[in-house]
Amino acid sequence: MAKKKLNVGMIGYGFMGRTHSNAFRKVGNFFDLDYQPVLKAICGRTETGVKAFADKWGYESVETDWRKMIDRKDIDIIDICTPNDSHMEIAIAAAQAGKMIMCEKPLARTGAEGEKMVAAVEGARVANSVWYNYRRVPAVTMAKQLIDEGRLGKIFHYRAKFLQDWTISADLPQGGTGLWRLDAAAAGSGVTGDLLAHCIDTAIWLNGSVDSVTAMTETFIKERKHNLTGKVEKVGIDDACAFLARFDNGSLATFESTRYARGHKALYTLEINGEHASIAWDLHDLHRLQWFDHRDESKLRGWKSIHVTDGDQPYMKNWWVPGLQIGYEHTFVHQVADFLEGVANNKPTTPSFREALETQYICDAVLDSAKTGKWTEVKSLG
Ligand SMILES: NC(=O)c1ccc[n+]([C@@H]2O[C@H](COP(=O)([O-])OP(=O)(O)OC[C@H]3O[C@@H](n4cnc5c(N)ncnc54)[C@H](O)[C@@H]3O)[C@@H](O)[C@H]2O)c1
């Protein structure tokens, strides 16, 4: 049977524009789905740049104003791959135009922005999802299955960190292409909304809601030249953040992130300790899940390193043969596959905008606590 076509209009063609384009192109080759995405239009602000991208990735047309793209009748899905300060405006306009929306993380700069986005997509009843792609690393998805099957028993601890080292130089400017993450107006916050948002999303997916947090943040370099104004300006982002959290299920957590951990490029690690078993995972070795089960015979008990590549492990039957691993880009292919399956079955794709709002509320509470020095309750999703 011929597949039904879904026309994608992507906005932004930087890092995520590439990962998503690759995913839309590949998904139909590896997953058996009713729908086939079509790279219909790509939008960027400079015509030469956007045309070059369209040629390279096979987009049928280009736009230089995202509003025109949203107005187009031949676009079904708007994919938001722009910096955080534009997510809300684009998503609300897309929802009002009745488009399905896939939005990059974080959902927004703040919970207040996120609430407006949730109201817009739910009011318009359009399919929506946020690209928290680490949920779809097969080893992480398998961790979720093991927890849901009750194999760990009661959870006591959750531990996550996300470490990088690319902003240590005081000469690095803030703002503009490539450096918008250092500009609080564009990013919303620093490592909290950028890196910890990933850790928080995975954590609430695996371990449930967070009740309260206490945090500390630091901005190590207080002033940087701003690329858009040419002036030296105050830095408004958090360069590092560490926080403690209490989950609703009674477990305790520690989270840490920084862009000042010399030697670490994208070290996202997590560990969960339960009554019977523990799980650990490391993005630098993403195809492995570490597993310790206290119920094993004592003389053989120890940490197992499970190579998550077999057909009965999440997503893997769609790829090669057992033993051959996949990588970072495949997590985006999985997200597209799940989204298209959700569209076919009229089921939401996790995380929806509403689910991603919970991460936003936790980020808000973390930043608030860092300012007041007090334990802060996380706003409830209601
Ligand atoms: N899921 C992940 O793991 C992950 C990883 C990186 C980035 N992100 C998120 O993806 C988003 C984009 O990040 P990135 O690293 O791709 O950034 P980037 O700087 O590489 O690309 C951003 C793109 O948006 C374009 N853009 C900016 N304003 C625009 C506008 N008004 N109209 C049209 N295009 C515009 C830029 O020209 C550029 O092409 C951010 O929200 C970021 O947090 C997610």
The ligand as a Gaussian input file, in Angstrom:
#p B3LYP/6-31G(d) Opt

LIG

0 1
 N       17.733000      17.639000      21.336000
 C       19.000000      17.976000      21.518000
 O       19.806000      17.199000      21.973000
 C       19.458000      19.354000      21.143000
 C       20.799000      19.584000      20.807000
 C       21.170000      20.860000      20.380000
 C       20.234000      21.872000      20.339000
 N       18.942000      21.638000      20.708000
 C       17.934000      22.705000      20.657000
 O       17.649000      22.993000      19.283000
 C       17.413000      24.377000      19.097000
 C       18.402000      24.892000      18.040000
 O       19.718000      24.625000      18.491000
 P       20.918000      24.406000      17.465000
 O       22.058000      23.842000      18.246000
 O       20.458000      23.687000      16.266000
 O       21.242000      25.921000      17.118000
 P       22.028000      26.474000      15.868000
 O       22.522000      27.818000      16.284000
 O       22.985000      25.472000      15.340000
 O       20.863000      26.643000      14.765000
 C       19.802000      27.535000      14.928000
 C       19.219000      27.837000      13.578000
 O       18.067000      28.688000      13.733000
 C       18.162000      29.744000      12.771000
 N       17.336000      30.847000      13.214000
 C       17.491000      31.644000      14.289000
 N       16.483000      32.524000      14.354000
 C       15.680000      32.292000      13.293000
 C       14.495000      32.877000      12.791000
 N       13.924000      33.906000      13.425000
 N       13.941000      32.389000      11.665000
 C       14.502000      31.336000      11.021000
 N       15.634000      30.744000      11.451000
 C       16.220000      31.209000      12.557000
 C       19.652000      30.011000      12.689000
 O       19.980000      30.742000      11.542000
 C       20.184000      28.572000      12.655000
 O       20.053000      28.020000      11.361000
 C       17.567000      25.016000      20.460000
 O       16.304000      25.171000      21.059000
 C       18.398000      24.021000      21.245000
 O       18.180000      24.059000      22.636000
 C       18.553000      20.396000      21.091000

